[in-house]
């Protein structure tokens, strides 16, 4: 597998973001259970969580928090059966 990066990211609702990757994979990641480390504390405030940007390889927040695209791809794959109406 070559380098992986995020090509598009759209906020959906709650702590869910739809991600698209350069390998044509796309889906939804629920970030709520991923915010347990100190750097992610500010993101538990939904207003802060919604303020992410797409940089050259992943999404990041104003406080410098980010996740590697490989980690998010793994979470995406596990969430493939997610119902977007949930």
CORBELJO-V657868 format. One record per pair of residues at least 4 apart in sequence whose ideal C-beta (glycine too) atoms are under 8 Angstrom apart, sorted by the first residue. I is the first residue (numbers start at 1). J is the second residue. D is the distance in Angstrom with one decimal. If there is no record, write none. Layout:
# CORBELJO-V657868
I	J	D
I	J	D
This chain:
# CORBELJO-V657868
1	23	7.8
2	23	8.0
3	22	7.8
4	21	5.9
4	22	6.5
4	23	6.3
4	69	4.7
4	70	5.5
4	73	5.8
5	21	7.0
5	22	5.2
5	56	7.2
5	57	4.1
5	58	6.8
5	69	5.2
6	19	5.5
6	20	6.9
6	21	5.9
6	22	7.8
6	54	6.3
6	57	6.8
6	58	5.3
6	59	6.2
6	69	5.3
6	72	7.0
7	20	5.1
7	21	6.4
7	22	5.4
8	19	7.3
8	20	4.1
8	26	7.8
8	54	7.2
9	17	5.6
9	18	7.1
9	19	5.4
9	20	7.5
9	52	6.8
9	54	5.2
9	59	4.9
10	17	6.8
10	18	4.7
11	16	7.8
11	17	5.7
11	50	5.5
11	52	7.5
12	16	4.5
12	17	6.5
12	18	5.6
12	28	6.6
12	84	7.1
14	30	7.7
14	32	6.8
14	46	7.5
15	30	5.9
15	31	4.4
15	32	3.8
15	35	7.4
15	46	7.5
15	49	6.1
16	28	5.4
16	29	7.1
16	30	5.2
16	31	7.2
17	28	7.1
17	29	5.8
17	31	6.5
17	52	7.3
17	59	7.1
18	26	7.0
18	27	7.1
18	28	5.2
19	26	6.5
19	27	6.8
19	28	7.5
19	29	5.9
19	59	7.7
19	72	6.1
19	76	6.1
20	25	7.6
20	26	4.1
21	25	4.7
21	26	6.7
21	69	6.7
21	73	5.9
21	76	7.7
23	73	7.9
25	73	6.3
25	76	6.5
25	77	7.5
26	76	7.7
27	76	4.5
27	77	7.7
27	79	6.0
27	80	5.7
27	82	7.0
28	76	7.3
28	79	5.8
28	82	5.0
28	84	6.5
29	34	8.0
29	72	5.7
29	75	4.8
29	76	5.4
29	79	6.1
30	34	8.0
30	75	8.0
30	79	6.5
30	82	7.4
31	35	6.2
31	43	7.4
31	49	7.1
34	40	7.1
34	67	7.1
34	75	7.3
35	40	4.0
35	41	7.5
35	43	5.3
35	44	5.5
36	40	6.9
37	41	8.0
39	63	7.0
39	64	7.3
39	65	4.7
40	44	7.2
40	65	5.5
42	48	4.9
42	61	7.5
42	63	5.3
42	65	7.6
43	48	5.5
43	49	4.6
43	61	6.0
43	63	7.8
43	65	6.3
44	48	7.9
44	49	7.5
45	49	6.8
46	50	6.4
47	51	7.3
48	61	6.9
48	62	7.3
48	63	7.7
49	61	7.5
51	61	6.3
51	62	5.6
52	59	4.7
52	60	6.6
52	61	5.2
53	59	6.9
53	60	6.0
53	61	7.7
54	58	7.7
54	59	5.6
55	59	7.4
55	60	5.4
55	66	7.7
57	69	5.9
58	66	5.3
58	67	6.3
58	68	6.5
58	69	4.8
58	72	7.1
59	66	6.5
59	67	7.3
59	72	8.0
60	64	6.8
60	65	6.7
60	66	3.9
61	65	4.7
61	66	7.1
67	71	5.2
67	72	5.2
68	72	7.1
69	73	6.1
70	74	6.6
71	75	6.6
72	76	6.1
73	77	6.4
74	78	6.7
75	79	6.2
76	80	7.2
82	86	6.8
